[in-house]
């Protein structure tokens, strides 16, 4: 959320949602262009630290950095899917709904049409794709919506 903040709102949000000194906020507020992303990273870390503590904020910052760099990590949220729910295979639309990344199969179908869903970093183009039970039982799968929402799925 904080990383998607409008550039013009960064200074105001730093004042409202962090305990940074006003001089530091003024410096960050003055950043322009690509440098404003540094201010957004600081905003995200500091706001998260206020709510969840410094350790959780640093862990979240590292997980975000890894995801943006294209590296799946154990720090991503994990969803467990029971073997009974998989049966002889589970449709990709259902899997995204069970993982909590989509609210319905219709939403997942629209996201596929918009090139927004990925399975293990591969673009999903077929709405009828079936994930075999072996794929879930042999390891962890990564589901992604766009560039910023990621979940690891484990079969149990």
N, C-alpha and C positions, 0 to 999 in steps of 0.2 A: 504494500500500500504506500509506504513512505517513499519508496523509490520511484513511484509513478506520480508523485506530487508535481503540480504545475510549477515551473521555475519561479514564477512570481510569488508563490506561496511559501517557498522554502524558509525565508527569513521569519515570516510570521509564525510558522509551525515550530521553528527552532525556539522561538521565544515562548510559545505556549506549551510545548511538549518536551522540553529538555531543561536541564539545569546548567547549561553552558553559560559562561560569563558573557555579558552583553558585547564586550569588545570582540570576542571570538565569533559571536553570531554576526556582528557587523562585517567581519572579514569574510565569513562564509557567504553572507548575503550578497556581497559585492562580486562574487565569482560569476563568470560568464561562460557561455559556450559549453564545451565538454567538461570544463572544470566544475560546473554546477552539480554534476553527478557525484563529485566528491562530497559536496555539502549534503546531498540526498542520502549518501551512504552513512554519513555521520548522524543525520537526523534519524534514520532508521535504527541505527545502533543505540543512540542515546534514548530514544523513545521506548525501545524495547527494554533497555536496561532499567528504566523507571518502573515499568510494569512487571517485568519478569526477573530482574536482577542482572548484574554485569556478566556473570558466567553464561547465562542463557542468551544474552545479547551477542556475546562474542561467538558462541556456538552457531547462532542463527546467521551471523555475518559470514562466518566461514562456510557454512552450508550454501548460502546464497552465492558466494564467490565461486565455489566449486560448480554449482549448477550453471551459472552464467558462463563458466569456462568450458562447459560441456562434460563435466565429470560427475557421474552419479555417485552419491555417497550414502553411507549408512545413516547420515543425519537427516535424510529426507523422511517425511512421514511414511509409515508403513501400514498397509492394510492387509489383514489376513482373510483369505477366502477359503471356506470349508470345501473339502472334496465333494461333499454332497451337493453343493451349489454348482460345481463344475460338471459333474456327471461325465458324459462322454466328450464334453467340450463346452465351452462357454462363448457366446457371441461377444464380439468386441464392444457392441453397444451396451449390453448388459454389464460387462466387466467395468466399463467406465462409470456406469451408474452405481454399481456395488462399491466401487472405489471412492465414491463421493465426489468425483470430478465433473459429473454431469447430473442434472436433475431428472432427466428422462431419456429414453431411447431416441425420442424425436430431437431433443437438443443435441445428443451425440451425433445423430445422422446429419444435422445441419452443420455441426462442427467439422465433420469429415468432409462435407461438401466445401467448406471454407478452408480446407487444408490446415486445420488447427490441432488435430489429434495425432499423437505419435505413440508407437509401441516399441520399446527398446530403441528409442531415438530414430526409428524409421517412420516416415509419413504413412498414415493409414489412408488408403484410397478406396478400399472395398468395404462397404457397410455390412456385408455378410461374412466377414472374416471370423473364423472360429479359432479360439485358442485351445489347443489340445491340453488335456489334463497333465501330460508329461511335461509340458512347458512350465506349468506351475509347480510341479513336484520336484523338478530338478534345480530350481533356483529362484531367484527374485526377478520379477519383471518390472520394468519402469514404464509407467504411463505418464504422458505429458499432454497438457492442454496449452497451446501456445508456447511461449518461451519461459513462462514464469510459474506455472502450476505443475508440480511433479509429485508423483506418489510411487512408492515401491509396493509391489503386490507379492505376497507370499502365499503359497498354498499350504493348508494345514489338514 
